[in-house]
Amino acid sequence: MIAFNNVSMRYPNSAHLFRQVSFNIEKGDFVLITGQSGAGKSTLLKLMAGIEAPSGGHILINEQDISQLHQNAIPYLRRRFGLVFQDHKLLYDRNSFENVALPLSIQGITGEEAARRVRAALDKVGLLNKEKAMPITLSGGEQQRLAIARAVVSRPSIVIADEPTGGLDRVASLEIMQLLKAFNDVGVTVVIAMHDVAQVSTIAYRTLHIDQQTITAMPAQVGML
Ligand SMILES: Nc1ncnc2c1ncn2[C@@H]1O[C@H](COP(=O)(O)OP(=O)(O)OP(=O)(O)O)[C@@H](O)[C@H]1O
């Protein structure tokens, strides 16, 4: 589903973050990207989603080389991804419902159909009773769950989350991981960048570890608290 073939990455005037790394993420995988701060975890997620371009090699999404895609095709590629960032990137002048509805309205889905899908997404993350709440009135964990609802409302086949439990306590972190696992259980591929793997609980996962410009794939394992 996602294939990196000899991918190298360096930002202008910086050292390489990775050199000629290759790995595959299969449909339905639950993958953790680990590595120290600054190792390049966020960059790896951005490469997958076509937000950054690699300095070498090829990235294939469903066997399509994304570097060969026309600029106009990038928004369609992005729709396959649900993106969840550590700082939520919620719109604080819109309520919960409106935040989740935004990706749908960009795709031209409005009215009853949009309302039905927004409420289904809010229900999945346990925020159906907060649809009128402004994000600022929600707890950190609730804001992150709202960001997840917004990420999944377009029914993406891949959810990419960058430190989704950052700043949350243990209980809220566990809820977020269990929520992401629930989407994975129904077939969504989930890729999470995380420096603190201890929060993963008893979720089976594969790890891609970034260190010294290389990425090491480790087999499936079960995380322990
Ligand atoms: N747009 C950019 N332009 C130049 N350098 C960048 C850019 N984005 C990130 N970097 C640099 O690339 C390196 C890797 O950053 P990245 O955010 O991918 O690491 P990370 O592993 O996610 O770190 P953290 O755990 O601290 O979030 C850092 O040194 C960062 O300063």
The ligand as a Gaussian input file, in Angstrom:
#p B3LYP/6-31G(d) Opt

LIG

0 1
 N       10.589000      22.237000       6.519000
 C       11.810000      22.028000       7.050000
 N       12.885000      22.675000       6.577000
 C       14.114000      22.445000       7.078000
 N       14.370000      21.574000       8.067000
 C       13.325000      20.904000       8.579000
 C       12.004000      21.086000       8.103000
 N       11.185000      20.273000       8.810000
 C       11.963000      19.613000       9.684000
 N       13.256000      19.983000       9.547000
 C       14.387000      19.450000      10.310000
 O       14.504000      18.065000      10.033000
 C       14.832000      17.339000      11.219000
 C       13.806000      16.262000      11.478000
 O       12.573000      16.874000      11.848000
 P       11.272000      16.013000      12.152000
 O       10.242000      16.984000      12.626000
 O       10.934000      15.165000      10.975000
 O       11.787000      15.073000      13.341000
 P       10.971000      14.258000      14.431000
 O       11.663000      12.946000      14.587000
 O        9.520000      14.220000      14.082000
 O       11.191000      15.138000      15.726000
 P       10.251000      15.384000      17.019000
 O       10.143000      14.049000      17.727000
 O       11.028000      16.376000      17.815000
 O        8.934000      15.894000      16.522000
 C       14.956000      18.381000      12.326000
 O       16.322000      18.700000      12.476000
 C       14.172000      19.555000      11.805000
 O       14.678000      20.767000      12.301000

